[in-house]
Structures are given as C-alpha cells and as structure tokens.
Amino acid sequence: MDCAECARLVVEYERLEQAYATVVNVLNSRTETATASEYMRLRADADEARLDSEIARLELGQHKRVHAKAN
C-alpha cells in the first residue's frame, strides 16, 4: 500500500508507541521511590500515552481497511 497518509499514520503510531514505552519505563523505575503525588502524575502520563497510542493504532487500522475495501 503506497500511500502518503498511511506512511504518516505508521510513523505517528510508532512514535506514540515509543513515547508510551518510555513513560511506562519511567513509571516502573520510579514506583518505589516516587511520592504518592509523583506516582499519580506518572500513572496519569502513562494512561494518556496509552490512549494516544491506541487512538493512533485504530486510525491506522481504519485507514488500512479503507484501502482494502477500495481494492
């Protein structure tokens, strides 16, 4: 599938997946040493990054389905 939009969506999904992994790694490394408020902020950041990644994955999947229907 040669499509600039698809390529953009793949890059965006990969970027957001990496951002999510980074936030989770920080959360995991700080779990035992963070204050309760720091932990809650890190947890919220991880939840937000997970949702952003999931939305990007769904957008990419939807875009690929549109191409599949067109063929």
N, C-alpha and C positions, 0 to 999 in steps of 0.2 A: 504494500500500500504506500505509494509515493504521494504524500500529501503534506504540505507545509503545516497545516493545522494539527495533523496527527503527530508530526515530529515535535511541534511545540508542546503538545499535551504530554508526550512521553518525557520530554526534558523537564517539564514542570512537575510531573508526578515523581520522577526520580529525585528532583531537588527537594520536594516536600517529604519524601520517604527518608532521605538523608537527614533532613532537619529533625524529623521525628526521632530517628535513631540517636541523634546527638542529644536531644533533650532527655530521652529515656536514659541514656548513659550517664548524663549529669545527675538525673534524679536518683538512679541506682547508686552512684558513687557518693551521694550526699545524704542518703536515707538515714544513716546512723549518726551523722554529725549536725544535720540541719535543725534549726529551731522549728517549732511547730508552724510558725507563720512562713518560714522559708520553704518548708516541705509542702505546705498547701499551695504556695505560689508555683513551685516546681511541678507539682502534680497538675495544677491548672494549665501550666505551659505545655505539659505532655499531652493532656487531654485535647487542648486546642490544636496542637501539631498533629495528633492522630486524626482529628476530624478534618483538618485541611488536607491531609494525605488521602483520607478516604474519599473526600469530595473529588479530588483530582483523579483518583482511580476510577470512580464512577463516571466522570466526564470522559475520560479516555475510553472506557468500555462502551459508553453510549456512542461516541464518535465512530468507533470501530464497527458497531452494529449498523450504523447508518451506511457505512461503506459496504458492508456485507449485503444489505438489502438492495443497494444500487447495482450490485453485480449479479 
